[in-house]
Amino acid sequence: MKEKIIQEVFNKQSFFRNNFPLAIRHVENSSEYFNTGRRFLRDFWKITLITEGSGFWVVGDRKFPFRKNTLVIVHPDELTTWDIIGEKIVLYNIVFDKSLLPPELKYVSDPLHLQQIFSPDADLETVSPWQMMSAARNVCSLIRTMHKEFESSELNREYMLRLYFNQLILLLIRQSERKYRRHPAWVANYLRSYIKNNFTAEISLPQLSSELHLTRERLCRLYKEHCGVTIWQELNTLRVKKACELLRQGGLLLADICKASGFNDLSNFHRIFRAETGKTPRQYQRITSE
C-alpha cells in the first residue's frame, strides 16, 4: 500500500516577532516528526544549516544526501522534508520574508543567478527553487553570529541582523560560483546520474540549467568534456537500450514501447532506433525472437 503523505504549511506568524521579517532558530528535528510521510510548505523563504546528523533532504520526489555543514536554500512553494538517519538532526533555520532583501542586492554580480530563488514570481518550471551546498567555514561562523545576535537584546539589533543577512547572501553567491567553477566533474556526474534515473521521462535542459545555475551551452559543453558524449547521445543510447529490452520481451505495441522508453513520438523513435542499431524496431524484434 502506498504511504499516505501528510502536508503541512508553516506560516510566518509563528516565527516573526514585532513584524521583523527574519527569525533564526537553532533546533532539533526528530525523525518521528520529520520523515517521508510528512511534507512541508512555507509562506517564507528559508536557509538551513545542518550542525549535527545526516540523512537525505527530500524535495518533490527526489532525495539528496546531507551531513554536517550542508546548507540548503529553499523557495516557499517547494514541498520538502527530511529523511533522517537515526533519531534527530540539529540545524539552524534562517527564515525570512522577501521584504528583508534590499533593492541594492539586484546590482551585485550574481553570475549563477542564486538570487532568483528569492523571487516571489519565479516560474518554478524554469527557475531553480532551491540550492544545496557544503557551507564554507566563514558561512557557518556568520550564521552562528547571526543567531547570537537574534537572541540578544542589543542596541540596533535589527539593523545589525540586516547587515549580517546581506553579508550572508553575498558569501553564498561567492560560494555557489566557486562550487561550479572548481568542480565541473561534480556537475557532470550529477547530470549523468540524473539522466540514468530519469531517461524515460522528458528531460528539460532549461530546467536543469536553471537548477545548476549554468547556461544551457555551458551545461552541454561540460557534459561532453567529462563524459565523452553529448547529453542527447546519452539519452538516446539509454532509451534505445530500454526499447530493445521491451522488444525482446514482446507483447507490447510499438506505440507503448516508444512511450515506455522515453521517446516523444513514433517517427522520432524509428529514426533514432535505426541510427543506433542499424535496424528498425520490427526488424530487431524479428531477429531477436528467432
Salt bridges, closest charged atoms under 4 A:
GLU8 OE2 - ARG38 NE 2.62
GLU28 OE2 - LYS88 NZ 3.05
ASP83 OD2 - LYS63 NZ 2.66
ASP97 OD1 - LYS12 NZ 2.81
GLU151 OE2 - HIS147 NE2 3.85
GLU177 OE2 - ARG181 NE 2.71
GLU211 OE1 - ARG62 NH1 3.18
GLU234 OE1 - ARG192 NH2 3.66
